Amino acid sequence: MHTKPVENLTDHLKRIFSIATTASDENEAARVIGRAAAEIREGINAEKLECAAKLAGRITHRINNPLGAISGNAQLLARRLEKGGR
């Protein structure tokens, strides 16, 4: 199973440092570090998006519960008014 870089950032950075220090030249080391930075950014952005989606779901749930009660009561009231009673 492949883990995301941000799940264990310390180990990921240790691996990157190890690879970068054994690179044949500075350009290769820079490419390795650049790829690692991009992976970390992607992971962080994915986690941010996941958190935003969870928050949106919770907010929607909190709004929909009272709206459901209001809608139900409004329907009952409409039926009573149609019948001309209370």
PyMOL Python script that loads the backbone (N, CA, C, O; Angstrom):
from pymol import cmd

cmd.read_pdbstr("""\
ATOM      1  N   MET A   1       0.845  -1.185   0.000  1.00  0.00           N
ATOM      2  CA  MET A   1       0.000   0.000   0.000  1.00  0.00           C
ATOM      3  C   MET A   1       0.887   1.245   0.000  1.00  0.00           C
ATOM      4  O   MET A   1       1.815   1.352   0.802  1.00  0.00           O
ATOM      5  N   HIS A   2       0.603   2.168  -0.888  1.00  0.00           N
ATOM      6  CA  HIS A   2       1.376   3.402  -1.021  1.00  0.00           C
ATOM      7  C   HIS A   2       0.743   4.492  -0.168  1.00  0.00           C
ATOM      8  O   HIS A   2      -0.454   4.755  -0.282  1.00  0.00           O
ATOM      9  N   THR A   3       1.535   5.123   0.681  1.00  0.00           N
ATOM     10  CA  THR A   3       0.998   6.192   1.527  1.00  0.00           C
ATOM     11  C   THR A   3       1.285   7.534   0.893  1.00  0.00           C
ATOM     12  O   THR A   3       2.238   7.690   0.129  1.00  0.00           O
ATOM     13  N   LYS A   4       0.451   8.493   1.221  1.00  0.00           N
ATOM     14  CA  LYS A   4       0.646   9.854   0.730  1.00  0.00           C
ATOM     15  C   LYS A   4       1.833  10.479   1.468  1.00  0.00           C
ATOM     16  O   LYS A   4       2.053  10.176   2.640  1.00  0.00           O
ATOM     17  N   PRO A   5       2.597  11.344   0.802  1.00  0.00           N
ATOM     18  CA  PRO A   5       3.749  11.969   1.454  1.00  0.00           C
ATOM     19  C   PRO A   5       3.399  12.690   2.742  1.00  0.00           C
ATOM     20  O   PRO A   5       4.196  12.688   3.680  1.00  0.00           O
ATOM     21  N   VAL A   6       2.238  13.301   2.811  1.00  0.00           N
ATOM     22  CA  VAL A   6       1.921  14.085   4.002  1.00  0.00           C
ATOM     23  C   VAL A   6       1.474  13.219   5.177  1.00  0.00           C
ATOM     24  O   VAL A   6       1.364  13.715   6.298  1.00  0.00           O
ATOM     25  N   GLU A   7       1.212  11.918   4.936  1.00  0.00           N
ATOM     26  CA  GLU A   7       0.818  11.043   6.037  1.00  0.00           C
ATOM     27  C   GLU A   7       1.971  10.832   7.001  1.00  0.00           C
ATOM     28  O   GLU A   7       1.761  10.733   8.210  1.00  0.00           O
ATOM     29  N   ASN A   8       3.188  10.762   6.476  1.00  0.00           N
ATOM     30  CA  ASN A   8       4.358  10.640   7.333  1.00  0.00           C
ATOM     31  C   ASN A   8       5.461  11.501   6.739  1.00  0.00           C
ATOM     32  O   ASN A   8       6.389  11.004   6.101  1.00  0.00           O
ATOM     33  N   LEU A   9       5.341  12.769   6.957  1.00  0.00           N
ATOM     34  CA  LEU A   9       6.222  13.754   6.325  1.00  0.00           C
ATOM     35  C   LEU A   9       7.685  13.555   6.708  1.00  0.00           C
ATOM     36  O   LEU A   9       8.568  13.713   5.865  1.00  0.00           O
ATOM     37  N   THR A  10       7.953  13.212   7.961  1.00  0.00           N
ATOM     38  CA  THR A  10       9.338  13.032   8.405  1.00  0.00           C
ATOM     39  C   THR A  10      10.025  11.923   7.618  1.00  0.00           C
ATOM     40  O   THR A  10      11.134  12.109   7.119  1.00  0.00           O
ATOM     41  N   ASP A  11       9.367  10.767   7.505  1.00  0.00           N
ATOM     42  CA  ASP A  11       9.964   9.661   6.753  1.00  0.00           C
ATOM     43  C   ASP A  11      10.126  10.025   5.279  1.00  0.00           C
ATOM     44  O   ASP A  11      11.133   9.684   4.658  1.00  0.00           O
ATOM     45  N   HIS A  12       9.143  10.712   4.727  1.00  0.00           N
ATOM     46  CA  HIS A  12       9.214  11.129   3.324  1.00  0.00           C
ATOM     47  C   HIS A  12      10.407  12.061   3.112  1.00  0.00           C
ATOM     48  O   HIS A  12      11.151  11.908   2.144  1.00  0.00           O
ATOM     49  N   LEU A  13      10.587  13.012   4.005  1.00  0.00           N
ATOM     50  CA  LEU A  13      11.706  13.946   3.871  1.00  0.00           C
ATOM     51  C   LEU A  13      13.046  13.232   4.040  1.00  0.00           C
ATOM     52  O   LEU A  13      14.014  13.576   3.361  1.00  0.00           O
ATOM     53  N   LYS A  14      13.119  12.248   4.931  1.00  0.00           N
ATOM     54  CA  LYS A  14      14.353  11.473   5.103  1.00  0.00           C
ATOM     55  C   LYS A  14      14.707  10.721   3.829  1.00  0.00           C
ATOM     56  O   LYS A  14      15.871  10.682   3.430  1.00  0.00           O
ATOM     57  N   ARG A  15      13.687  10.113   3.178  1.00  0.00           N
ATOM     58  CA  ARG A  15      13.931   9.403   1.921  1.00  0.00           C
ATOM     59  C   ARG A  15      14.412  10.366   0.840  1.00  0.00           C
ATOM     60  O   ARG A  15      15.350  10.070   0.100  1.00  0.00           O
ATOM     61  N   ILE A  16      13.760  11.512   0.761  1.00  0.00           N
ATOM     62  CA  ILE A  16      14.150  12.505  -0.252  1.00  0.00           C
ATOM     63  C   ILE A  16      15.577  12.986  -0.011  1.00  0.00           C
ATOM     64  O   ILE A  16      16.355  13.116  -0.957  1.00  0.00           O
ATOM     65  N   PHE A  17      15.925  13.252   1.242  1.00  0.00           N
ATOM     66  CA  PHE A  17      17.271  13.707   1.577  1.00  0.00           C
ATOM     67  C   PHE A  17      18.288  12.638   1.190  1.00  0.00           C
ATOM     68  O   PHE A  17      19.351  12.941   0.647  1.00  0.00           O
ATOM     69  N   SER A  18      17.946  11.389   1.475  1.00  0.00           N
ATOM     70  CA  SER A  18      18.843  10.284   1.133  1.00  0.00           C
ATOM     71  C   SER A  18      19.052  10.199  -0.374  1.00  0.00           C
ATOM     72  O   SER A  18      20.181  10.041  -0.839  1.00  0.00           O
ATOM     73  N   ILE A  19      17.981  10.303  -1.126  1.00  0.00           N
ATOM     74  CA  ILE A  19      18.084  10.236  -2.592  1.00  0.00           C
ATOM     75  C   ILE A  19      18.851  11.443  -3.126  1.00  0.00           C
ATOM     76  O   ILE A  19      19.696  11.307  -4.011  1.00  0.00           O
ATOM     77  N   ALA A  20      18.554  12.621  -2.584  1.00  0.00           N
ATOM     78  CA  ALA A  20      19.200  13.850  -3.076  1.00  0.00           C
ATOM     79  C   ALA A  20      20.691  13.849  -2.790  1.00  0.00           C
ATOM     80  O   ALA A  20      21.480  14.331  -3.603  1.00  0.00           O
ATOM     81  N   THR A  21      21.085  13.311  -1.638  1.00  0.00           N
ATOM     82  CA  THR A  21      22.513  13.322  -1.303  1.00  0.00           C
ATOM     83  C   THR A  21      23.308  12.298  -2.111  1.00  0.00           C
ATOM     84  O   THR A  21      24.531  12.408  -2.208  1.00  0.00           O
ATOM     85  N   THR A  22      22.640  11.309  -2.688  1.00  0.00           N
ATOM     86  CA  THR A  22      23.342  10.330  -3.525  1.00  0.00           C
ATOM     87  C   THR A  22      23.206  10.654  -5.008  1.00  0.00           C
ATOM     88  O   THR A  22      23.641   9.876  -5.857  1.00  0.00           O
ATOM     89  N   ALA A  23      22.605  11.793  -5.321  1.00  0.00           N
ATOM     90  CA  ALA A  23      22.427  12.194  -6.722  1.00  0.00           C
ATOM     91  C   ALA A  23      23.787  12.414  -7.368  1.00  0.00           C
ATOM     92  O   ALA A  23      24.756  12.773  -6.699  1.00  0.00           O
ATOM     93  N   SER A  24      23.844  12.195  -8.668  1.00  0.00           N
ATOM     94  CA  SER A  24      25.118  12.301  -9.391  1.00  0.00           C
ATOM     95  C   SER A  24      25.592  13.745  -9.555  1.00  0.00           C
ATOM     96  O   SER A  24      26.791  14.001  -9.670  1.00  0.00           O
ATOM     97  N   ASP A  25      24.641  14.690  -9.565  1.00  0.00           N
ATOM     98  CA  ASP A  25      25.034  16.093  -9.676  1.00  0.00           C
ATOM     99  C   ASP A  25      23.946  16.984  -9.063  1.00  0.00           C
ATOM    100  O   ASP A  25      22.894  16.503  -8.641  1.00  0.00           O
ATOM    101  N   GLU A  26      24.219  18.265  -9.025  1.00  0.00           N
ATOM    102  CA  GLU A  26      23.281  19.207  -8.406  1.00  0.00           C
ATOM    103  C   GLU A  26      21.952  19.275  -9.149  1.00  0.00           C
ATOM    104  O   GLU A  26      20.899  19.428  -8.529  1.00  0.00           O
ATOM    105  N   ASN A  27      21.999  19.164 -10.468  1.00  0.00           N
ATOM    106  CA  ASN A  27      20.760  19.218 -11.242  1.00  0.00           C
ATOM    107  C   ASN A  27      19.841  18.054 -10.905  1.00  0.00           C
ATOM    108  O   ASN A  27      18.632  18.237 -10.763  1.00  0.00           O
ATOM    109  N   GLU A  28      20.401  16.868 -10.778  1.00  0.00           N
ATOM    110  CA  GLU A  28      19.593  15.700 -10.418  1.00  0.00           C
ATOM    111  C   GLU A  28      19.020  15.862  -9.015  1.00  0.00           C
ATOM    112  O   GLU A  28      17.857  15.538  -8.771  1.00  0.00           O
ATOM    113  N   ALA A  29      19.829  16.358  -8.105  1.00  0.00           N
ATOM    114  CA  ALA A  29      19.356  16.585  -6.738  1.00  0.00           C
ATOM    115  C   ALA A  29      18.221  17.613  -6.733  1.00  0.00           C
ATOM    116  O   ALA A  29      17.235  17.451  -6.014  1.00  0.00           O
ATOM    117  N   ALA A  30      18.364  18.653  -7.525  1.00  0.00           N
ATOM    118  CA  ALA A  30      17.323  19.680  -7.601  1.00  0.00           C
ATOM    119  C   ALA A  30      16.028  19.099  -8.176  1.00  0.00           C
ATOM    120  O   ALA A  30      14.936  19.444  -7.725  1.00  0.00           O
ATOM    121  N   ARG A  31      16.154  18.220  -9.169  1.00  0.00           N
ATOM    122  CA  ARG A  31      14.961  17.577  -9.750  1.00  0.00           C
ATOM    123  C   ARG A  31      14.270  16.693  -8.716  1.00  0.00           C
ATOM    124  O   ARG A  31      13.043  16.700  -8.619  1.00  0.00           O
ATOM    125  N   VAL A  32      15.042  15.936  -7.947  1.00  0.00           N
ATOM    126  CA  VAL A  32      14.485  15.064  -6.913  1.00  0.00           C
ATOM    127  C   VAL A  32      13.743  15.897  -5.870  1.00  0.00           C
ATOM    128  O   VAL A  32      12.621  15.572  -5.483  1.00  0.00           O
ATOM    129  N   ILE A  33      14.377  16.957  -5.428  1.00  0.00           N
ATOM    130  CA  ILE A  33      13.762  17.825  -4.413  1.00  0.00           C
ATOM    131  C   ILE A  33      12.529  18.521  -4.979  1.00  0.00           C
ATOM    132  O   ILE A  33      11.521  18.658  -4.285  1.00  0.00           O
ATOM    133  N   GLY A  34      12.602  18.958  -6.227  1.00  0.00           N
ATOM    134  CA  GLY A  34      11.449  19.595  -6.868  1.00  0.00           C
ATOM    135  C   GLY A  34      10.262  18.651  -6.965  1.00  0.00           C
ATOM    136  O   GLY A  34       9.132  19.044  -6.674  1.00  0.00           O
ATOM    137  N   ARG A  35      10.508  17.393  -7.376  1.00  0.00           N
ATOM    138  CA  ARG A  35       9.427  16.397  -7.446  1.00  0.00           C
ATOM    139  C   ARG A  35       8.830  16.144  -6.074  1.00  0.00           C
ATOM    140  O   ARG A  35       7.612  16.035  -5.928  1.00  0.00           O
ATOM    141  N   ALA A  36       9.698  16.049  -5.062  1.00  0.00           N
ATOM    142  CA  ALA A  36       9.219  15.806  -3.699  1.00  0.00           C
ATOM    143  C   ALA A  36       8.354  16.964  -3.216  1.00  0.00           C
ATOM    144  O   ALA A  36       7.312  16.749  -2.599  1.00  0.00           O
ATOM    145  N   ALA A  37       8.783  18.185  -3.495  1.00  0.00           N
ATOM    146  CA  ALA A  37       8.001  19.349  -3.088  1.00  0.00           C
ATOM    147  C   ALA A  37       6.641  19.353  -3.765  1.00  0.00           C
ATOM    148  O   ALA A  37       5.636  19.688  -3.138  1.00  0.00           O
ATOM    149  N   ALA A  38       6.600  18.980  -5.053  1.00  0.00           N
ATOM    150  CA  ALA A  38       5.328  18.923  -5.777  1.00  0.00           C
ATOM    151  C   ALA A  38       4.417  17.859  -5.185  1.00  0.00           C
ATOM    152  O   ALA A  38       3.215  18.087  -5.052  1.00  0.00           O
ATOM    153  N   GLU A  39       4.967  16.694  -4.824  1.00  0.00           N
ATOM    154  CA  GLU A  39       4.169  15.628  -4.209  1.00  0.00           C
ATOM    155  C   GLU A  39       3.576  16.095  -2.882  1.00  0.00           C
ATOM    156  O   GLU A  39       2.408  15.844  -2.586  1.00  0.00           O
ATOM    157  N   ILE A  40       4.391  16.767  -2.101  1.00  0.00           N
ATOM    158  CA  ILE A  40       3.922  17.252  -0.794  1.00  0.00           C
ATOM    159  C   ILE A  40       2.826  18.293  -0.985  1.00  0.00           C
ATOM    160  O   ILE A  40       1.816  18.262  -0.282  1.00  0.00           O
ATOM    161  N   ARG A  41       3.014  19.216  -1.929  1.00  0.00           N
ATOM    162  CA  ARG A  41       1.977  20.227  -2.200  1.00  0.00           C
ATOM    163  C   ARG A  41       0.674  19.568  -2.633  1.00  0.00           C
ATOM    164  O   ARG A  41      -0.402  19.948  -2.171  1.00  0.00           O
ATOM    165  N   GLU A  42       0.773  18.574  -3.526  1.00  0.00           N
ATOM    166  CA  GLU A  42      -0.426  17.868  -3.991  1.00  0.00           C
ATOM    167  C   GLU A  42      -1.134  17.182  -2.827  1.00  0.00           C
ATOM    168  O   GLU A  42      -2.360  17.226  -2.723  1.00  0.00           O
ATOM    169  N   GLY A  43      -0.360  16.553  -1.958  1.00  0.00           N
ATOM    170  CA  GLY A  43      -0.942  15.875  -0.806  1.00  0.00           C
ATOM    171  C   GLY A  43      -1.634  16.842   0.135  1.00  0.00           C
ATOM    172  O   GLY A  43      -2.730  16.572   0.627  1.00  0.00           O
ATOM    173  N   ILE A  44      -0.991  17.964   0.379  1.00  0.00           N
ATOM    174  CA  ILE A  44      -1.582  18.977   1.265  1.00  0.00           C
ATOM    175  C   ILE A  44      -2.857  19.538   0.649  1.00  0.00           C
ATOM    176  O   ILE A  44      -3.861  19.714   1.340  1.00  0.00           O
ATOM    177  N   ASN A  45      -2.818  19.819  -0.657  1.00  0.00           N
ATOM    178  CA  ASN A  45      -4.018  20.338  -1.333  1.00  0.00           C
ATOM    179  C   ASN A  45      -5.149  19.320  -1.296  1.00  0.00           C
ATOM    180  O   ASN A  45      -6.309  19.691  -1.118  1.00  0.00           O
ATOM    181  N   ALA A  46      -4.824  18.037  -1.462  1.00  0.00           N
ATOM    182  CA  ALA A  46      -5.850  16.991  -1.403  1.00  0.00           C
ATOM    183  C   ALA A  46      -6.473  16.933  -0.006  1.00  0.00           C
ATOM    184  O   ALA A  46      -7.686  16.780   0.134  1.00  0.00           O
ATOM    185  N   GLU A  47      -5.632  17.057   1.023  1.00  0.00           N
ATOM    186  CA  GLU A  47      -6.148  17.038   2.392  1.00  0.00           C
ATOM    187  C   GLU A  47      -7.017  18.259   2.673  1.00  0.00           C
ATOM    188  O   GLU A  47      -8.036  18.152   3.355  1.00  0.00           O
ATOM    189  N   LYS A  48      -6.623  19.412   2.155  1.00  0.00           N
ATOM    190  CA  LYS A  48      -7.433  20.620   2.323  1.00  0.00           C
ATOM    191  C   LYS A  48      -8.800  20.448   1.670  1.00  0.00           C
ATOM    192  O   LYS A  48      -9.828  20.806   2.245  1.00  0.00           O
ATOM    193  N   LEU A  49      -8.793  19.894   0.457  1.00  0.00           N
ATOM    194  CA  LEU A  49     -10.037  19.667  -0.263  1.00  0.00           C
ATOM    195  C   LEU A  49     -10.926  18.677   0.487  1.00  0.00           C
ATOM    196  O   LEU A  49     -12.138  18.869   0.580  1.00  0.00           O
ATOM    197  N   GLU A  50     -10.323  17.625   1.017  1.00  0.00           N
ATOM    198  CA  GLU A  50     -11.088  16.637   1.781  1.00  0.00           C
ATOM    199  C   GLU A  50     -11.708  17.271   3.024  1.00  0.00           C
ATOM    200  O   GLU A  50     -12.868  17.010   3.341  1.00  0.00           O
ATOM    201  N   CYS A  51     -10.949  18.093   3.722  1.00  0.00           N
ATOM    202  CA  CYS A  51     -11.471  18.783   4.917  1.00  0.00           C
ATOM    203  C   CYS A  51     -12.601  19.745   4.544  1.00  0.00           C
ATOM    204  O   CYS A  51     -13.608  19.823   5.248  1.00  0.00           O
ATOM    205  N   ALA A  52     -12.437  20.472   3.442  1.00  0.00           N
ATOM    206  CA  ALA A  52     -13.482  21.401   3.005  1.00  0.00           C
ATOM    207  C   ALA A  52     -14.763  20.648   2.655  1.00  0.00           C
ATOM    208  O   ALA A  52     -15.863  21.110   2.961  1.00  0.00           O
ATOM    209  N   ALA A  53     -14.619  19.487   2.013  1.00  0.00           N
ATOM    210  CA  ALA A  53     -15.795  18.699   1.656  1.00  0.00           C
ATOM    211  C   ALA A  53     -16.509  18.185   2.908  1.00  0.00           C
ATOM    212  O   ALA A  53     -17.738  18.194   2.970  1.00  0.00           O
ATOM    213  N   LYS A  54     -15.741  17.737   3.903  1.00  0.00           N
ATOM    214  CA  LYS A  54     -16.344  17.273   5.157  1.00  0.00           C
ATOM    215  C   LYS A  54     -17.069  18.417   5.855  1.00  0.00           C
ATOM    216  O   LYS A  54     -18.180  18.241   6.355  1.00  0.00           O
ATOM    217  N   LEU A  55     -16.442  19.579   5.889  1.00  0.00           N
ATOM    218  CA  LEU A  55     -17.055  20.741   6.526  1.00  0.00           C
ATOM    219  C   LEU A  55     -18.345  21.130   5.805  1.00  0.00           C
ATOM    220  O   LEU A  55     -19.354  21.421   6.447  1.00  0.00           O
ATOM    221  N   ALA A  56     -18.312  21.136   4.484  1.00  0.00           N
ATOM    222  CA  ALA A  56     -19.513  21.470   3.710  1.00  0.00           C
ATOM    223  C   ALA A  56     -20.635  20.475   4.001  1.00  0.00           C
ATOM    224  O   ALA A  56     -21.797  20.866   4.115  1.00  0.00           O
ATOM    225  N   GLY A  57     -20.296  19.206   4.119  1.00  0.00           N
ATOM    226  CA  GLY A  57     -21.296  18.196   4.447  1.00  0.00           C
ATOM    227  C   GLY A  57     -21.917  18.415   5.810  1.00  0.00           C
ATOM    228  O   GLY A  57     -23.128  18.277   5.982  1.00  0.00           O
ATOM    229  N   ARG A  58     -21.082  18.758   6.777  1.00  0.00           N
ATOM    230  CA  ARG A  58     -21.597  19.016   8.131  1.00  0.00           C
ATOM    231  C   ARG A  58     -22.488  20.255   8.163  1.00  0.00           C
ATOM    232  O   ARG A  58     -23.535  20.258   8.811  1.00  0.00           O
ATOM    233  N   ILE A  59     -22.068  21.301   7.464  1.00  0.00           N
ATOM    234  CA  ILE A  59     -22.867  22.526   7.429  1.00  0.00           C
ATOM    235  C   ILE A  59     -24.210  22.261   6.751  1.00  0.00           C
ATOM    236  O   ILE A  59     -25.254  22.714   7.220  1.00  0.00           O
ATOM    237  N   THR A  60     -24.169  21.523   5.643  1.00  0.00           N
ATOM    238  CA  THR A  60     -25.403  21.186   4.934  1.00  0.00           C
ATOM    239  C   THR A  60     -26.347  20.408   5.843  1.00  0.00           C
ATOM    240  O   THR A  60     -27.548  20.675   5.883  1.00  0.00           O
ATOM    241  N   HIS A  61     -25.795  19.453   6.566  1.00  0.00           N
ATOM    242  CA  HIS A  61     -26.618  18.657   7.479  1.00  0.00           C
ATOM    243  C   HIS A  61     -27.239  19.542   8.564  1.00  0.00           C
ATOM    244  O   HIS A  61     -28.419  19.402   8.887  1.00  0.00           O
ATOM    245  N   ARG A  62     -26.438  20.448   9.119  1.00  0.00           N
ATOM    246  CA  ARG A  62     -26.934  21.340  10.182  1.00  0.00           C
ATOM    247  C   ARG A  62     -28.022  22.278   9.666  1.00  0.00           C
ATOM    248  O   ARG A  62     -28.928  22.634  10.419  1.00  0.00           O
ATOM    249  N   ILE A  63     -27.952  22.678   8.419  1.00  0.00           N
ATOM    250  CA  ILE A  63     -28.964  23.569   7.842  1.00  0.00           C
ATOM    251  C   ILE A  63     -30.211  22.783   7.451  1.00  0.00           C
ATOM    252  O   ILE A  63     -31.332  23.242   7.668  1.00  0.00           O
ATOM    253  N   ASN A  64     -30.014  21.599   6.876  1.00  0.00           N
ATOM    254  CA  ASN A  64     -31.152  20.829   6.382  1.00  0.00           C
ATOM    255  C   ASN A  64     -32.058  20.294   7.490  1.00  0.00           C
ATOM    256  O   ASN A  64     -33.264  20.166   7.279  1.00  0.00           O
ATOM    257  N   ASN A  65     -31.516  19.984   8.649  1.00  0.00           N
ATOM    258  CA  ASN A  65     -32.361  19.468   9.732  1.00  0.00           C
ATOM    259  C   ASN A  65     -33.455  20.461  10.124  1.00  0.00           C
ATOM    260  O   ASN A  65     -34.625  20.080  10.120  1.00  0.00           O
ATOM    261  N   PRO A  66     -33.142  21.703  10.459  1.00  0.00           N
ATOM    262  CA  PRO A  66     -34.214  22.650  10.799  1.00  0.00           C
ATOM    263  C   PRO A  66     -35.128  22.949   9.611  1.00  0.00           C
ATOM    264  O   PRO A  66     -36.332  23.138   9.785  1.00  0.00           O
ATOM    265  N   LEU A  67     -34.557  22.994   8.404  1.00  0.00           N
ATOM    266  CA  LEU A  67     -35.387  23.256   7.233  1.00  0.00           C
ATOM    267  C   LEU A  67     -36.403  22.135   7.015  1.00  0.00           C
ATOM    268  O   LEU A  67     -37.529  22.392   6.589  1.00  0.00           O
ATOM    269  N   GLY A  68     -36.015  20.910   7.302  1.00  0.00           N
ATOM    270  CA  GLY A  68     -36.947  19.795   7.190  1.00  0.00           C
ATOM    271  C   GLY A  68     -38.113  19.940   8.152  1.00  0.00           C
ATOM    272  O   GLY A  68     -39.263  19.692   7.790  1.00  0.00           O
ATOM    273  N   ALA A  69     -37.810  20.343   9.375  1.00  0.00           N
ATOM    274  CA  ALA A  69     -38.870  20.549  10.368  1.00  0.00           C
ATOM    275  C   ALA A  69     -39.785  21.708   9.950  1.00  0.00           C
ATOM    276  O   ALA A  69     -41.008  21.607  10.056  1.00  0.00           O
ATOM    277  N   ILE A  70     -39.196  22.787   9.482  1.00  0.00           N
ATOM    278  CA  ILE A  70     -39.989  23.942   9.037  1.00  0.00           C
ATOM    279  C   ILE A  70     -40.876  23.545   7.861  1.00  0.00           C
ATOM    280  O   ILE A  70     -42.054  23.902   7.824  1.00  0.00           O
ATOM    281  N   SER A  71     -40.324  22.816   6.909  1.00  0.00           N
ATOM    282  CA  SER A  71     -41.091  22.389   5.745  1.00  0.00           C
ATOM    283  C   SER A  71     -42.249  21.481   6.148  1.00  0.00           C
ATOM    284  O   SER A  71     -43.367  21.641   5.658  1.00  0.00           O
ATOM    285  N   GLY A  72     -41.983  20.539   7.032  1.00  0.00           N
ATOM    286  CA  GLY A  72     -43.035  19.644   7.497  1.00  0.00           C
ATOM    287  C   GLY A  72     -44.159  20.393   8.187  1.00  0.00           C
ATOM    288  O   GLY A  72     -45.332  20.129   7.927  1.00  0.00           O
ATOM    289  N   ASN A  73     -43.814  21.320   9.060  1.00  0.00           N
ATOM    290  CA  ASN A  73     -44.825  22.120   9.749  1.00  0.00           C
ATOM    291  C   ASN A  73     -45.601  23.016   8.788  1.00  0.00           C
ATOM    292  O   ASN A  73     -46.803  23.222   8.959  1.00  0.00           O
ATOM    293  N   ALA A  74     -44.916  23.545   7.783  1.00  0.00           N
ATOM    294  CA  ALA A  74     -45.589  24.384   6.790  1.00  0.00           C
ATOM    295  C   ALA A  74     -46.595  23.557   5.988  1.00  0.00           C
ATOM    296  O   ALA A  74     -47.680  24.043   5.670  1.00  0.00           O
ATOM    297  N   GLN A  75     -46.247  22.328   5.663  1.00  0.00           N
ATOM    298  CA  GLN A  75     -47.164  21.452   4.932  1.00  0.00           C
ATOM    299  C   GLN A  75     -48.391  21.122   5.781  1.00  0.00           C
ATOM    300  O   GLN A  75     -49.518  21.133   5.285  1.00  0.00           O
ATOM    301  N   LEU A  76     -48.164  20.827   7.068  1.00  0.00           N
ATOM    302  CA  LEU A  76     -49.295  20.561   7.964  1.00  0.00           C
ATOM    303  C   LEU A  76     -50.213  21.769   8.061  1.00  0.00           C
ATOM    304  O   LEU A  76     -51.435  21.634   8.009  1.00  0.00           O
ATOM    305  N   LEU A  77     -49.624  22.946   8.202  1.00  0.00           N
ATOM    306  CA  LEU A  77     -50.407  24.171   8.289  1.00  0.00           C
ATOM    307  C   LEU A  77     -51.211  24.395   7.006  1.00  0.00           C
ATOM    308  O   LEU A  77     -52.378  24.783   7.061  1.00  0.00           O
ATOM    309  N   ALA A  78     -50.587  24.151   5.855  1.00  0.00           N
ATOM    310  CA  ALA A  78     -51.265  24.327   4.571  1.00  0.00           C
ATOM    311  C   ALA A  78     -52.465  23.383   4.467  1.00  0.00           C
ATOM    312  O   ALA A  78     -53.528  23.779   3.988  1.00  0.00           O
ATOM    313  N   ARG A  79     -52.301  22.166   4.903  1.00  0.00           N
ATOM    314  CA  ARG A  79     -53.412  21.203   4.861  1.00  0.00           C
ATOM    315  C   ARG A  79     -54.560  21.646   5.770  1.00  0.00           C
ATOM    316  O   ARG A  79     -55.731  21.557   5.400  1.00  0.00           O
ATOM    317  N   ARG A  80     -54.211  22.115   6.945  1.00  0.00           N
ATOM    318  CA  ARG A  80     -55.252  22.577   7.876  1.00  0.00           C
ATOM    319  C   ARG A  80     -55.992  23.784   7.321  1.00  0.00           C
ATOM    320  O   ARG A  80     -57.211  23.893   7.452  1.00  0.00           O
ATOM    321  N   LEU A  81     -55.243  24.689   6.700  1.00  0.00           N
ATOM    322  CA  LEU A  81     -55.876  25.879   6.124  1.00  0.00           C
ATOM    323  C   LEU A  81     -56.774  25.499   4.943  1.00  0.00           C
ATOM    324  O   LEU A  81     -57.821  26.114   4.741  1.00  0.00           O
ATOM    325  N   GLU A  82     -56.373  24.493   4.165  1.00  0.00           N
ATOM    326  CA  GLU A  82     -57.212  24.036   3.053  1.00  0.00           C
ATOM    327  C   GLU A  82     -58.536  23.465   3.542  1.00  0.00           C
ATOM    328  O   GLU A  82     -59.580  23.612   2.906  1.00  0.00           O
ATOM    329  N   LYS A  83     -58.455  22.807   4.697  1.00  0.00           N
ATOM    330  CA  LYS A  83     -59.678  22.204   5.271  1.00  0.00           C
ATOM    331  C   LYS A  83     -60.532  23.259   5.990  1.00  0.00           C
ATOM    332  O   LYS A  83     -61.675  22.999   6.368  1.00  0.00           O
ATOM    333  N   GLY A  84     -59.974  24.408   6.165  1.00  0.00           N
ATOM    334  CA  GLY A  84     -60.700  25.494   6.824  1.00  0.00           C
ATOM    335  C   GLY A  84     -60.719  25.364   8.349  1.00  0.00           C
ATOM    336  O   GLY A  84     -61.467  26.069   9.026  1.00  0.00           O
ATOM    337  N   GLY A  85     -59.930  24.501   8.864  1.00  0.00           N
ATOM    338  CA  GLY A  85     -59.900  24.305  10.317  1.00  0.00           C
ATOM    339  C   GLY A  85     -58.607  24.763  10.918  1.00  0.00           C
ATOM    340  O   GLY A  85     -57.767  25.398  10.280  1.00  0.00           O
ATOM    341  N   ARG A  86     -58.484  24.415  12.161  1.00  0.00           N
ATOM    342  CA  ARG A  86     -57.269  24.767  12.894  1.00  0.00           C
ATOM    343  C   ARG A  86     -56.373  23.597  13.071  1.00  0.00           C
ATOM    344  O   ARG A  86     -55.305  23.723  13.669  1.00  0.00           O
TER     345      ARG A  86
END
""", "prot")
cmd.dss("prot")
cmd.show_as("cartoon", "prot")
cmd.util.cbc("prot")
cmd.orient("prot")
